[in-house]
Amino acid sequence: MEDWIMARGCLFSILLVACIAQVASAQSEPRPMPISGGTTSGSNSSLQWRNPGASVPSRVGSNVQPAAYSSGPAAAPKENVSSAGTLLKVTSGLQELPNDAGQVWRDYDITPYTSRVTTTAKPEQAIIDWILRETGTDVWFGEPLGMLHANKNTLRVYHTPEMQEVVTEVVTKFVDSQAEVKKLGVRMVTVTSPNWRRLAYRMMQPVSVKTPGIEAWLMSKENAAVLLNELRQRSDFREHHAADLLVHNGQSSTISMLQPRTFVRGVRATQTFPGYELQSDQIEEGFAMEVSPLLTPDGKMIDAVLKCSVDQIEKFVTVDVDVPTAGSQRQAVDIQIPQMVSWRLHERFRWPSDQVLLISCGVVARPQSGVGGTAPQLPSLAGLLPERPPRADGLMFVEFKGDAKTGAGQPVTSAQPAAVDSRGRY
């Protein structure tokens, strides 16, 4: 019995040593590397070994782009990204642009225009602005999905075919003009009394305006000259600006005649003598006007956006404020609160280029500048009568005067405030 037990123990020891030797032999033996192009029985034939640094051939007939290979381990795509403490969820998005409304992609070459505009660093911005004016902004941020992007060479648009037609019409006006320089006559005048309309109505054709209080008319150039000559005979006539603007077709030109007015806005306590510090501020008083014209390729119609603003300080209301001083005594200082009156004009007009556009802003604040009328002015009665801020009917004449002599692509000099003869009044 003891001999049988010993024999069984020896046999178990022999089998254990043999198993250990077999395992050690299997671990030390190198495994064969799969060769590119080879296949393994029972495995997918597309799973082949590739050098991590080699390029990956594209799959014919497949819309899925192969993932880029790198020398490091491939990171799993993040399908859902969220931050701690927030309910925001961010997904990787779609692999293709949705075209459920039939959207199409179009690239427009705008270099014939942008290469000739040298007055601004981003001439393509004017094209985007005019597209948004024509289409509105909602169509690019709602349904269906749309995209609008431009650099100095290409305008890229993704939208429906109907919207592409609108974009094509706008871009054609820019490209076909090749950034020609246009001459636009802009004249700003004021008349104290609006009764000038009595004789002028028979010469004017009304135009629809969306801004309340604003009126606009069209008239022939001959009638505009007659009306302007009649206005000059009035004693309440003032001419504030008259110049011919040279503007690249579609670009903007700005005229500003502003004067800084400094006032004491407030007071602040300090640790140094005298224990307080006056805080000053500044207001730009005057008027500013921006004109952006866009003509059709045949030059028969003009589309213009006009922005005009007038800011006038009627007076400064003085308020005395008690402030502590270094000696623990209180002292009163005066601060000023500006009492202002302003008006704004932001309209888009479209009219035949052989006519003159006349705009009335109503009886509003009058800019403190002007060439003046024909009648002598009465001396100031300051101190005898209470000061009354001037009011007048603001009128703007806008006239297209054809192509400028400056060639396309040549520098354009914008009108400056110094070009207005103020006769020393400001």
Summary of the structure (lengths in Angstrom):
residues: 426
radius of gyration: 38.7
end to end distance: 132.1
largest distance: 147.8
contacts: 1087
relative contact order: 0.13
helix: 21%
strand: 38%
